Amino acid sequence: MKKLRYRLEGLLCLVLVSVFRIMPLDWASAGGGFLGQSIGFFLIDSNRKADRHLRHALPDLSQPQRRAIIKGMWNNLGRVFAEYPHLEKIARERTTVINPHYIEALKDTPTGAVFIGMHQGNWEIWAAMALLKFGVQVDITYRAPNNPIVDNLVGKYRSLNGRITAHPKAASSGKKIMSLIKNKGNVAILIDQKYNPGLDIPFFGHNARTNPIAFQLAQKYGCPLIPGQCIRTKGANFQMILHPPIPTKNESGEDTPLDQIIIKTHIMMEQWIRQTPAQWIWLHKRWRNLNANK
């Protein structure tokens, strides 16, 4: 039964992606947004979960404000899916990079870099932007969909047909990423999802389990830890803001406690989310206690 469901999902995904691929980028993005918003309207349980998370993180919002954010979230998710076949064009022509010197400097530095970001705007732009605009190779990590057919299809576009190495979030990928950084490679890691074995770090005033791997890698190998913020500015146009590297050692050269480093990044992410709340995925079970019995 599961195999049949996977095949049907895979076929639907293939049909949709094929349609979006032949459409002009702006039409595809708008169509995906409309489709995502329309489907999202009927996902009652998911909308309740998103609303619960919004009330938890941003309690001052009114119900109409939360509804508008959730509606915008579905629109953004639909656009992200429809933009997969156009990822190269978006990265090359539709993404403005603020503070590009943080990437350009990597060509002359003795170490690689760890880029950190979150599921905001179109988070798939990261590595494609670095490669196509600056000629800098950046590996990425991703959470593989349960459906292997969908995983393979999306992975084709995510990796630009194999030009970008994508590591699934699994124990088997850990050694590969460590080897990459050790050998002066670069990796982009999204740090806004729950990680049960991780550290309890305040996020919007409530503890959230966070994976420390990105911070550990930067600290261990002495490479820059560079935050990046992806904002959808209008339609299928984006702004990638690279922020100053976050220090992982103190002035004496000693390691800064990991929790202190991660707290800084969480405060930064809170600010980003407040700026464009509809561009973040409020469906993530970010707070363990809030979703323990949901």
Stockholm file with secondary structure:
# STOCKHOLM 1.0

chainA/1-294         MKKLRYRLEGLLCLVLVSVFRIMPLDWASAGGGFLGQSIGFFLIDSNRKADRHLRHALPDLSQPQRRAIIKGMWNNLGRVFAEYPHLEKIARERTTVINPHYIEALKDTPTGAVFIGMHQGNWEIWAAMALLKFGVQVDITYRAPNNPIVDNLVGKYRSLNGRITAHPKAASSGKKIMSLIKNKGNVAILIDQKYNPGLDIPFFGHNARTNPIAFQLAQKYGCPLIPGQCIRTKGANFQMILHPPIPTKNESGEDTPLDQIIIKTHIMMEQWIRQTPAQWIWLHKRWRNLNANK
#=GR chainA/1-294 SS CHHHHHHHHHHHHHHHHHHHHHSCHHHHHHHHHHHHHHHHHTCHHHHHHHHHHHHHHCTTCCHHHHHHHHHHHHHHHHHHHHHGGGHHHHHHHSEEEESTHHHHGGGGCSSCCEEEECSBSCTTHHHHHHHHHHCCCCEEEECCCSCHHHHHHHHHHHTTTTTSCEEESSHHHHHHHHHHHHTTCCEEEECCSCCTTSEEEEETTEEEEECCHHHHHHHHHTCCEEEEEEEEEETTEEEEEECCCCCSBCTTSCBCCHHHHHHHHHHHHHHHHHHSGGGBCTTSCCCHHHHTTC
#=GC SS_cons         CHHHHHHHHHHHHHHHHHHHHHSCHHHHHHHHHHHHHHHHHTCHHHHHHHHHHHHHHCTTCCHHHHHHHHHHHHHHHHHHHHHGGGHHHHHHHSEEEESTHHHHGGGGCSSCCEEEECSBSCTTHHHHHHHHHHCCCCEEEECCCSCHHHHHHHHHHHTTTTTSCEEESSHHHHHHHHHHHHTTCCEEEECCSCCTTSEEEEETTEEEEECCHHHHHHHHHTCCEEEEEEEEEETTEEEEEECCCCCSBCTTSCBCCHHHHHHHHHHHHHHHHHHSGGGBCTTSCCCHHHHTTC
//
